[in-house]
Structures are given as structure tokens and as C-alpha cells.
Amino acid sequence: VQLQASGGGLVQTGGSLRLSCTASRRMFSNNGMGWFRQAPGKEREFVATISWNGGDTYYAESVKGRFTISRDNSKNTLYLQMNSLKPEDTAVYYCAASRYASRTSQSSHYNYWGQGTLVTVSS
């Protein structure tokens, strides 16, 4: 079982990036998924989550209205569209698969994690 995150990079303030996370089929279609991030010197924090069928999403207040989580189960891929990026969005972003079908912001509910992709927003 593997999660592979990609799409990170360097972007200026106000710019956009789209992160992707591919997963092995067996564990993707039935699981809620989420994105978390960890900034330098800080603890990992929740960003966004989506239910198994994409019908329910939930966001951290800090990204609400700027980020959009989505998934394409036919492609075994999770996405995070990030718009209006700010320097405080700089972090390593991790995708994760929950042991539950519903969306959840609790990191303890996630039992599979990707390796992370670095997003750097310059001021």
C-alpha cells in the first residue's frame, strides 16, 4: 500500500498549485482521504478531508475558500487545488488515507501516509 504525493514547488504569493496523490486501488476507493501539512518548526496540522465518494468535504479555517480537495476514484488520485497562496502556507504537504469511509480531520484516524511534497510560497 503506497501513497505518492506530487505537485509541490516554489510559487509567489497569490499564486496557485495543484497537489496530487496517487494510491493503490485496493485502499483508495473505500477510504476517506485527507491532506495535512507541517511547516518548519511546527507540528503537523490538518488541511482538508474528503469522504470516500467525494460527497463530503471539510477544511481548516486557514484554507477555507482558497483550497479545494477533490478525488477521482477511477484514477486512484486525490487532489488539492491551492489558490491565493500565502507565505504561511509554506510547508511539507502530506496525503493520507483514513481507516473510515467518511471524512475526518483527526490525524489519529489515518493509518496510511504519503511521503510529502514541499510547497514554498515566496513573499
DRENTORKOL-3810 file (N, C-alpha, C; in nm, 4 decimals):
REM DRENTORKOL-3810
@n.u->0.0855; n.v->-0.1182; n.w->0.0000; ca.u->0.0000; ca.v->0.0000; ca.w->0.0000; c.u->0.0890; c.v->0.1230; c.w->0.0000
@n.u->0.0710; n.v->0.2077; n.w->-0.1006; ca.u->0.1541; ca.v->0.3282; ca.w->-0.1103; c.u->0.0712; c.v->0.4494; c.w->-0.1481
@n.u->0.1097; n.v->0.5642; n.w->-0.0955; ca.u->0.0557; ca.v->0.6929; ca.w->-0.1338; c.u->0.1711; c.v->0.7766; c.w->-0.1859
@n.u->0.1540; n.v->0.8331; n.w->-0.3028; ca.u->0.2599; ca.v->0.9115; ca.w->-0.3650; c.u->0.2086; c.v->1.0513; c.w->-0.3931
@n.u->0.2610; n.v->1.1485; n.w->-0.3182; ca.u->0.2210; ca.v->1.2875; ca.w->-0.3365; c.u->0.3162; c.v->1.3576; c.w->-0.4326
@n.u->0.2622; n.v->1.4500; n.w->-0.5099; ca.u->0.3427; ca.v->1.5268; ca.w->-0.6041; c.u->0.2768; c.v->1.6615; c.w->-0.6299
@n.u->0.3494; n.v->1.7493; n.w->-0.6983; ca.u->0.2937; ca.v->1.8776; ca.w->-0.7379; c.u->0.3426; c.v->1.9964; c.w->-0.6587
@n.u->0.4219; n.v->1.9726; n.w->-0.5573; ca.u->0.4754; ca.v->2.0830; ca.w->-0.4806; c.u->0.5777; c.v->2.1620; c.w->-0.5594
@n.u->0.6155; n.v->2.2781; n.w->-0.5051; ca.u->0.7145; ca.v->2.3615; ca.w->-0.5718; c.u->0.7194; c.v->2.4986; c.w->-0.5114
@n.u->0.7870; n.v->2.5876; n.w->-0.5825; ca.u->0.8026; ca.v->2.7266; ca.w->-0.5391; c.u->0.7046; c.v->2.8143; c.w->-0.6167
@n.u->0.6291; n.v->2.8958; n.w->-0.5446; ca.u->0.5310; ca.v->2.9837; ca.w->-0.6079; c.u->0.5291; c.v->3.1162; c.w->-0.5340
@n.u->0.4941; n.v->3.2222; n.w->-0.6047; ca.u->0.4857; ca.v->3.3533; ca.w->-0.5406; c.u->0.3529; c.v->3.3702; c.w->-0.4679
@n.u->0.3510; n.v->3.4626; n.w->-0.3759; ca.u->0.2271; ca.v->3.4948; ca.w->-0.3046; c.u->0.1166; c.v->3.5274; c.w->-0.4040
@n.u->0.0011; n.v->3.4676; n.w->-0.3792; ca.u->-0.1124; ca.v->3.4863; ca.w->-0.4683; c.u->-0.1220; c.v->3.3838; c.w->-0.5790
@n.u->-0.0202; n.v->3.3014; n.w->-0.5928; ca.u->-0.0180; ca.v->3.2017; ca.w->-0.6975; c.u->-0.0974; c.v->3.0769; c.w->-0.6617
@n.u->-0.0922; n.v->2.9795; n.w->-0.7520; ca.u->-0.1682; ca.v->2.8551; ca.w->-0.7353; c.u->-0.0804; c.v->2.7337; c.w->-0.7600
@n.u->-0.1170; n.v->2.6263; n.w->-0.6950; ca.u->-0.0557; ca.v->2.4960; ca.w->-0.7186; c.u->-0.1635; c.v->2.3900; c.w->-0.7035
@n.u->-0.1442; n.v->2.2786; n.w->-0.7720; ca.u->-0.2329; ca.v->2.1645; ca.w->-0.7522; c.u->-0.1495; c.v->2.0446; c.w->-0.7117
@n.u->-0.1783; n.v->1.9936; n.w->-0.5946; ca.u->-0.1127; ca.v->1.8732; ca.w->-0.5466; c.u->-0.1936; c.v->1.7510; c.w->-0.5886
@n.u->-0.1218; n.v->1.6432; n.w->-0.6141; ca.u->-0.1855; ca.v->1.5157; ca.w->-0.6472; c.u->-0.1319; c.v->1.4080; c.w->-0.5552
@n.u->-0.2127; n.v->1.3076; n.w->-0.5346; ca.u->-0.1725; ca.v->1.1937; ca.w->-0.4518; c.u->-0.2320; c.v->1.0681; c.w->-0.5137
@n.u->-0.1466; n.v->0.9796; n.w->-0.5594; ca.u->-0.1943; ca.v->0.8548; ca.w->-0.6179; c.u->-0.1822; c.v->0.7428; c.w->-0.5155
@n.u->-0.2744; n.v->0.6495; n.w->-0.5216; ca.u->-0.2783; ca.v->0.5419; ca.w->-0.4239; c.u->-0.3075; c.v->0.4094; c.w->-0.4930
@n.u->-0.2689; n.v->0.3040; n.w->-0.4270; ca.u->-0.3018; ca.v->0.1713; ca.w->-0.4789; c.u->-0.4518; c.v->0.1517; c.w->-0.4705
@n.u->-0.5110; n.v->0.0909; n.w->-0.5689; ca.u->-0.6560; ca.v->0.0837; ca.w->-0.5836; c.u->-0.7236; c.v->0.0218; c.w->-0.4631
@n.u->-0.6608; n.v->-0.0781; n.w->-0.4070; ca.u->-0.7279; ca.v->-0.1539; ca.w->-0.3027; c.u->-0.7672; c.v->-0.0681; c.w->-0.1842
@n.u->-0.6849; n.v->0.0302; n.w->-0.1532; ca.u->-0.7122; ca.v->0.1073; ca.w->-0.0335; c.u->-0.7678; c.v->0.2459; c.w->-0.0631
@n.u->-0.7908; n.v->0.2793; n.w->-0.1897; ca.u->-0.8289; ca.v->0.4148; ca.w->-0.2182; c.u->-0.9801; c.v->0.4341; c.w->-0.2259
@n.u->-1.0490; n.v->0.3522; n.w->-0.2982; ca.u->-1.1885; ca.v->0.3781; ca.w->-0.3304; c.u->-1.2829; c.v->0.3720; c.w->-0.2116
@n.u->-1.2469; n.v->0.3032; n.w->-0.1061; ca.u->-1.3362; ca.v->0.2869; ca.w->0.0086; c.u->-1.2983; c.v->0.3741; c.w->0.1278
@n.u->-1.1960; n.v->0.4567; n.w->0.1125; ca.u->-1.1421; ca.v->0.5298; ca.w->0.2253; c.u->-1.1627; c.v->0.6801; c.w->0.2142
@n.u->-1.1928; n.v->0.7401; n.w->0.3299; ca.u->-1.1820; ca.v->0.8847; ca.w->0.3364; c.u->-1.0351; c.v->0.9213; c.w->0.3224
@n.u->-1.0104; n.v->1.0402; n.w->0.2673; ca.u->-0.8737; ca.v->1.0846; ca.w->0.2443; c.u->-0.8548; c.v->1.2252; c.w->0.3003
@n.u->-0.7303; n.v->1.2601; n.w->0.3227; ca.u->-0.7052; ca.v->1.3936; ca.w->0.3755; c.u->-0.5692; c.v->1.4468; c.w->0.3356
@n.u->-0.5556; n.v->1.5768; n.w->0.3502; ca.u->-0.4278; ca.v->1.6455; ca.w->0.3355; c.u->-0.3919; c.v->1.7099; c.w->0.4690
@n.u->-0.2678; n.v->1.6949; n.w->0.5051; ca.u->-0.2112; ca.v->1.7591; ca.w->0.6230; c.u->-0.0851; c.v->1.8327; c.w->0.5805
@n.u->-0.0363; n.v->1.9203; n.w->0.6649; ca.u->0.0882; ca.v->1.9904; ca.w->0.6340; c.u->0.1685; c.v->2.0143; c.w->0.7609
@n.u->0.2990; n.v->2.0284; n.w->0.7399; ca.u->0.3880; ca.v->2.0570; ca.w->0.8515; c.u->0.4877; c.v->2.1623; c.w->0.8091
@n.u->0.4780; n.v->2.2769; n.w->0.8729; ca.u->0.5696; ca.v->2.3867; ca.w->0.8463; c.u->0.6961; c.v->2.3696; c.w->0.9298
@n.u->0.8062; n.v->2.4301; n.w->0.8889; ca.u->0.9309; ca.v->2.4179; ca.w->0.9650; c.u->0.9130; c.v->2.4615; c.w->1.1100
@n.u->0.9526; n.v->2.3755; n.w->1.2016; ca.u->0.9455; ca.v->2.4075; ca.w->1.3425; c.u->0.8078; c.v->2.3991; c.w->1.4050
@n.u->0.7100; n.v->2.3508; n.w->1.3264; ca.u->0.5734; ca.v->2.3427; ca.w->1.3780; c.u->0.5226; c.v->2.1991; c.w->1.3715
@n.u->0.4144; n.v->2.1755; n.w->1.4427; ca.u->0.3533; ca.v->2.0437; ca.w->1.4397; c.u->0.2711; c.v->2.0256; c.w->1.3127
@n.u->0.2505; n.v->1.9033; n.w->1.2760; ca.u->0.1659; ca.v->1.8739; ca.w->1.1609; c.u->0.0240; c.v->1.9187; c.w->1.1898
@n.u->-0.0414; n.v->1.9761; n.w->1.0876; ca.u->-0.1782; ca.v->2.0235; ca.w->1.1065; c.u->-0.2672; c.v->1.9773; c.w->0.9928
@n.u->-0.3935; n.v->1.9679; n.w->1.0236; ca.u->-0.4953; ca.v->1.9273; ca.w->0.9270; c.u->-0.5188; c.v->2.0391; c.w->0.8263
@n.u->-0.5410; n.v->2.0000; n.w->0.6996; ca.u->-0.5706; ca.v->2.0972; ca.w->0.5946; c.u->-0.7106; c.v->2.0746; c.w->0.5363
@n.u->-0.7358; n.v->1.9531; n.w->0.4863; ca.u->-0.8632; ca.v->1.9258; ca.w->0.4202; c.u->-0.8877; c.v->1.7760; c.w->0.4192
@n.u->-1.0155; n.v->1.7387; n.w->0.4115; ca.u->-1.0516; ca.v->1.5979; ca.w->0.4071; c.u->-1.1718; c.v->1.5768; c.w->0.3172
@n.u->-1.1855; n.v->1.4551; n.w->0.2643; ca.u->-1.2937; ca.v->1.4234; ca.w->0.1723; c.u->-1.3405; c.v->1.2806; c.w->0.1986
@n.u->-1.4706; n.v->1.2588; n.w->0.1866; ca.u->-1.5264; ca.v->1.1257; ca.w->0.2085; c.u->-1.4931; c.v->1.0324; c.w->0.0921
@n.u->-1.5249; n.v->0.9067; n.w->0.1085; ca.u->-1.4844; ca.v->0.8044; ca.w->0.0114; c.u->-1.5372; c.v->0.8324; c.w->-0.1295
@n.u->-1.6554; n.v->0.8910; n.w->-0.1407; ca.u->-1.7137; ca.v->0.9149; ca.w->-0.2729; c.u->-1.7049; c.v->1.0608; c.w->-0.3154
@n.u->-1.6370; n.v->1.1420; n.w->-0.2376; ca.u->-1.6213; ca.v->1.2823; ca.w->-0.2729; c.u->-1.7392; c.v->1.3706; c.w->-0.2372
@n.u->-1.8402; n.v->1.3134; n.w->-0.1736; ca.u->-1.9609; ca.v->1.3874; ca.w->-0.1482; c.u->-1.9561; c.v->1.4796; c.w->-0.0277
@n.u->-1.8562; n.v->1.4650; n.w->0.0541; ca.u->-1.8476; ca.v->1.5436; ca.w->0.1766; c.u->-1.7040; c.v->1.5894; c.w->0.1952
@n.u->-1.6855; n.v->1.7178; n.w->0.2157; ca.u->-1.5523; ca.v->1.7739; ca.w->0.2363; c.u->-1.5522; c.v->1.8642; c.w->0.3592
@n.u->-1.4342; n.v->1.8883; n.w->0.4102; ca.u->-1.4198; ca.v->1.9743; ca.w->0.5284; c.u->-1.2806; c.v->2.0339; c.w->0.5251
@n.u->-1.2710; n.v->2.1633; n.w->0.5647; ca.u->-1.1450; ca.v->2.2353; ca.w->0.5543; c.u->-1.1063; c.v->2.3016; c.w->0.6860
@n.u->-0.9770; n.v->2.3174; n.w->0.7041; ca.u->-0.9290; ca.v->2.4014; ca.w->0.8124; c.u->-0.9684; c.v->2.5446; c.w->0.7829
@n.u->-0.9952; n.v->2.6210; n.w->0.8874; ca.u->-1.0365; ca.v->2.7601; ca.w->0.8687; c.u->-0.9325; c.v->2.8406; c.w->0.7927
@n.u->-0.8073; n.v->2.8074; n.w->0.8110; ca.u->-0.6993; ca.v->2.8849; ca.w->0.7500; c.u->-0.6939; c.v->2.8710; c.w->0.5978
@n.u->-0.7574; n.v->2.7676; n.w->0.5425; ca.u->-0.7512; ca.v->2.7468; ca.w->0.3977; c.u->-0.8883; c.v->2.7522; c.w->0.3325
@n.u->-0.9927; n.v->2.7625; n.w->0.4113; ca.u->-1.1285; ca.v->2.7622; ca.w->0.3586; c.u->-1.1469; c.v->2.8776; c.w->0.2595
@n.u->-1.2044; n.v->2.8446; n.w->0.1441; ca.u->-1.2246; ca.v->2.9456; ca.w->0.0406; c.u->-1.1083; c.v->2.9612; c.w->-0.0536
@n.u->-0.9936; n.v->2.9045; n.w->-0.0191; ca.u->-0.8746; ca.v->2.9137; ca.w->-0.1055; c.u->-0.8338; c.v->2.7768; c.w->-0.1597
@n.u->-0.8533; n.v->2.6730; n.w->-0.0814; ca.u->-0.8136; ca.v->2.5378; ca.w->-0.1204; c.u->-0.9377; c.v->2.4551; c.w->-0.1511
@n.u->-0.9233; n.v->2.3609; n.w->-0.2449; ca.u->-1.0304; ca.v->2.2685; ca.w->-0.2787; c.u->-0.9747; c.v->2.1269; c.w->-0.2870
@n.u->-1.0344; n.v->2.0379; n.w->-0.2095; ca.u->-0.9955; ca.v->1.8978; ca.w->-0.2143; c.u->-1.0932; c.v->1.8240; c.w->-0.3041
@n.u->-1.0413; n.v->1.7304; n.w->-0.3815; ca.u->-1.1260; ca.v->1.6507; ca.w->-0.4691; c.u->-1.0583; c.v->1.5162; c.w->-0.4922
@n.u->-1.1327; n.v->1.4260; n.w->-0.5523; ca.u->-1.0765; ca.v->1.2947; ca.w->-0.5801; c.u->-1.1373; c.v->1.2382; c.w->-0.7063
@n.u->-1.0621; n.v->1.1528; n.w->-0.7723; ca.u->-1.1087; ca.v->1.0802; ca.w->-0.8891; c.u->-1.0800; c.v->0.9334; c.w->-0.8621
@n.u->-1.1802; n.v->0.8626; n.w->-0.8171; ca.u->-1.1596; ca.v->0.7224; ca.w->-0.7812; c.u->-1.1247; c.v->0.6367; c.w->-0.9022
@n.u->-1.1678; n.v->0.6771; n.w->-1.0203; ca.u->-1.1344; ca.v->0.5995; ca.w->-1.1404; c.u->-0.9853; c.v->0.6070; c.w->-1.1715
@n.u->-0.9202; n.v->0.7123; n.w->-1.1211; ca.u->-0.7760; ca.v->0.7295; ca.w->-1.1420; c.u->-0.6969; c.v->0.7079; c.w->-1.0137
@n.u->-0.7662; n.v->0.6699; n.w->-0.9073; ca.u->-0.6999; ca.v->0.6468; ca.w->-0.7775; c.u->-0.6189; c.v->0.7684; c.w->-0.7348
@n.u->-0.6741; n.v->0.8855; n.w->-0.7563; ca.u->-0.5987; ca.v->1.0080; ca.w->-0.7320; c.u->-0.6774; c.v->1.1064; c.w->-0.6473
@n.u->-0.6076; n.v->1.1646; n.w->-0.5526; ca.u->-0.6583; ca.v->1.2698; ca.w->-0.4651; c.u->-0.5915; c.v->1.3997; c.w->-0.5068
@n.u->-0.6662; n.v->1.5100; n.w->-0.5015; ca.u->-0.6123; ca.v->1.6393; ca.w->-0.5422; c.u->-0.6299; c.v->1.7434; c.w->-0.4318
@n.u->-0.5434; n.v->1.8444; n.w->-0.4355; ca.u->-0.5621; ca.v->1.9621; ca.w->-0.3531; c.u->-0.5277; c.v->2.0822; c.w->-0.4396
@n.u->-0.6301; n.v->2.1543; n.w->-0.4818; ca.u->-0.6113; ca.v->2.2775; ca.w->-0.5577; c.u->-0.5914; c.v->2.3909; c.w->-0.4587
@n.u->-0.4785; n.v->2.4579; n.w->-0.4696; ca.u->-0.4449; ca.v->2.5645; ca.w->-0.3749; c.u->-0.4337; c.v->2.6962; c.w->-0.4507
@n.u->-0.5210; n.v->2.7884; n.w->-0.4193; ca.u->-0.5224; ca.v->2.9209; ca.w->-0.4821; c.u->-0.4920; c.v->3.0282; c.w->-0.3793
@n.u->-0.4596; n.v->3.1462; n.w->-0.4272; ca.u->-0.4320; ca.v->3.2615; ca.w->-0.3394; c.u->-0.3347; c.v->3.2240; c.w->-0.2291
@n.u->-0.2271; n.v->3.1601; n.w->-0.2673; ca.u->-0.1306; ca.v->3.1095; ca.w->-0.1688; c.u->-0.0621; c.v->3.2224; c.w->-0.0944
@n.u->-0.0338; n.v->3.1951; n.w->0.0328; ca.u->0.0293; ca.v->3.2909; ca.w->0.1219; c.u->0.1605; c.v->3.2320; c.w->0.1743
@n.u->0.2529; n.v->3.3144; n.w->0.2179; ca.u->0.3783; ca.v->3.2606; ca.w->0.2749; c.u->0.3544; c.v->3.1630; c.w->0.3900
@n.u->0.2492; n.v->3.1858; n.w->0.4665; ca.u->0.2199; ca.v->3.0959; ca.w->0.5789; c.u->0.1689; c.v->2.9592; c.w->0.5345
@n.u->0.1450; n.v->2.9410; n.w->0.4042; ca.u->0.1096; ca.v->2.8093; ca.w->0.3511; c.u->0.2328; c.v->2.7245; c.w->0.3241
@n.u->0.3501; n.v->2.7826; n.w->0.3378; ca.u->0.4743; ca.v->2.7079; ca.w->0.3156; c.u->0.4840; c.v->2.5924; c.w->0.4141
@n.u->0.5009; n.v->2.4716; n.w->0.3595; ca.u->0.5046; ca.v->2.3509; ca.w->0.4429; c.u->0.5285; c.v->2.2293; c.w->0.3540
@n.u->0.5562; n.v->2.1191; n.w->0.4189; ca.u->0.5510; ca.v->1.9899; ca.w->0.3511; c.u->0.4077; c.v->1.9395; c.w->0.3629
@n.u->0.3490; n.v->1.9064; n.w->0.2503; ca.u->0.2104; ca.v->1.8610; ca.w->0.2465; c.u->0.2067; c.v->1.7097; c.w->0.2317
@n.u->0.1251; n.v->1.6472; n.w->0.3159; ca.u->0.1123; ca.v->1.5021; ca.w->0.3178; c.u->-0.0315; c.v->1.4618; c.w->0.2846
@n.u->-0.0455; n.v->1.3612; n.w->0.2002; ca.u->-0.1761; ca.v->1.2997; ca.w->0.1818; c.u->-0.1836; c.v->1.1770; c.w->0.2712
@n.u->-0.3052; n.v->1.1419; n.w->0.3081; ca.u->-0.3235; ca.v->1.0303; ca.w->0.3991; c.u->-0.4574; c.v->0.9631; c.w->0.3721
@n.u->-0.4630; n.v->0.8343; n.w->0.4032; ca.u->-0.5854; ca.v->0.7566; ca.w->0.3877; c.u->-0.6371; c.v->0.7166; c.w->0.5244
@n.u->-0.7650; n.v->0.7421; n.w->0.5452; ca.u->-0.8286; ca.v->0.7120; ca.w->0.6724; c.u->-0.8742; c.v->0.5669; c.w->0.6781
@n.u->-0.8919; n.v->0.5161; n.w->0.7976; ca.u->-0.9470; ca.v->0.3830; ca.w->0.8147; c.u->-1.1002; c.v->0.3855; c.w->0.8057
@n.u->-1.1559; n.v->0.5047; n.w->0.7888; ca.u->-1.3005; ca.v->0.5212; ca.w->0.7787; c.u->-1.3404; c.v->0.5715; c.w->0.6399
@n.u->-1.4638; n.v->0.5477; n.w->0.6014; ca.u->-1.5124; ca.v->0.5936; ca.w->0.4716; c.u->-1.5482; c.v->0.7422; c.w->0.4722
@n.u->-1.5850; n.v->0.7926; n.w->0.5882; ca.u->-1.6263; ca.v->0.9327; ca.w->0.5975; c.u->-1.5047; c.v->1.0241; c.w->0.6033
@n.u->-1.5295; n.v->1.1540; n.w->0.5870; ca.u->-1.4203; ca.v->1.2498; ca.w->0.6019; c.u->-1.3911; c.v->1.2681; c.w->0.7502
@n.u->-1.2654; n.v->1.2981; n.w->0.7821; ca.u->-1.2264; ca.v->1.3190; ca.w->0.9211; c.u->-1.1023; c.v->1.4073; c.w->0.9278
@n.u->-1.1009; n.v->1.4956; n.w->1.0244; ca.u->-0.9861; ca.v->1.5851; ca.w->1.0428; c.u->-0.8888; c.v->1.5336; c.w->1.1481
@n.u->-0.9203; n.v->1.4209; n.w->1.2089; ca.u->-0.8373; ca.v->1.3679; ca.w->1.3166; c.u->-0.7225; c.v->1.2853; c.w->1.2602
@n.u->-0.6012; n.v->1.3269; n.w->1.2849; ca.u->-0.4862; ca.v->1.2557; ca.w->1.2289; c.u->-0.4777; c.v->1.1118; c.w->1.2799
@n.u->-0.5303; n.v->1.0876; n.w->1.3984; ca.u->-0.5258; ca.v->0.9518; ca.w->1.4544; c.u->-0.6146; c.v->0.8543; c.w->1.3770
@n.u->-0.7044; n.v->0.9081; n.w->1.2924; ca.u->-0.7930; ca.v->0.8232; ca.w->1.2123; c.u->-0.7271; c.v->0.7779; c.w->1.0819
@n.u->-0.6073; n.v->0.8300; n.w->1.0548; ca.u->-0.5391; ca.v->0.7982; ca.w->0.9301; c.u->-0.4305; c.v->0.6948; c.w->0.9563
@n.u->-0.4329; n.v->0.5894; n.w->0.8781; ca.u->-0.3348; ca.v->0.4839; ca.w->0.9007; c.u->-0.2362; c.v->0.4660; c.w->0.7855
@n.u->-0.2527; n.v->0.5428; n.w->0.6774; ca.u->-0.1550; ca.v->0.5394; ca.w->0.5688; c.u->-0.1195; c.v->0.6833; c.w->0.5311
@n.u->0.0107; n.v->0.7064; n.w->0.5161; ca.u->0.0595; ca.v->0.8408; ca.w->0.4867; c.u->0.1548; c.v->0.8382; c.w->0.3682
@n.u->0.1451; n.v->0.9429; n.w->0.2864; ca.u->0.2407; ca.v->0.9584; ca.w->0.1782; c.u->0.3701; c.v->1.0195; c.w->0.2290
@n.u->0.4643; n.v->1.0372; n.w->0.1382; ca.u->0.5967; ca.v->1.0833; ca.w->0.1772; c.u->0.6068; c.v->1.2348; c.w->0.1877
@n.u->0.5107; n.v->1.3068; n.w->0.1385; ca.u->0.5124; ca.v->1.4529; ca.w->0.1488; c.u->0.5693; c.v->1.5201; c.w->0.0263
@n.u->0.5178; n.v->1.6392; n.w->-0.0028; ca.u->0.5686; ca.v->1.7216; ca.w->-0.1110; c.u->0.5799; c.v->1.8654; c.w->-0.0588
@n.u->0.6912; n.v->1.9302; n.w->-0.0892; ca.u->0.7209; ca.v->2.0618; ca.w->-0.0328; c.u->0.6568; c.v->2.1726; c.w->-0.1159
@n.u->0.5857; n.v->2.2596; n.w->-0.0468; ca.u->0.5287; ca.v->2.3799; ca.w->-0.1074; c.u->0.5950; c.v->2.5002; c.w->-0.0418
@n.u->0.6534; n.v->2.5856; n.w->-0.1234; ca.u->0.7178; ca.v->2.7058; ca.w->-0.0742; c.u->0.6548; c.v->2.8272; c.w->-0.1408
@n.u->0.6021; n.v->2.9187; n.w->-0.0598; ca.u->0.5378; ca.v->3.0391; ca.w->-0.1116; c.u->0.6255; c.v->3.1580; c.w->-0.0753
@n.u->0.6771; n.v->3.2261; n.w->-0.1758; ca.u->0.7661; ca.v->3.3388; ca.w->-0.1524; c.u->0.6850; c.v->3.4683; c.w->-0.1423
@n.u->0.7336; n.v->3.5588; n.w->-0.0581; ca.u->0.6634; ca.v->3.6866; ca.w->-0.0388; c.u->0.7122; c.v->3.7915; c.w->-0.1365
END
